[in-house]
């Protein structure tokens, strides 16, 4: 799975990007990568995860 820019994810989900940011702030979505802007994708596995 590739990471999606927030605008592309918002378009695919048919919601506003601001809604995604709000849900992230509230803990309803995992945090986004922010190297060149927020991108959403698979959660990284931590060393202790199965």
Secondary structure as UniProt FT lines:
FT   STRAND          4..5
FT   HELIX           6..13
FT   HELIX           17..25
FT   TURN            26..27
FT   STRAND          39..40
FT   TURN            47..48
//
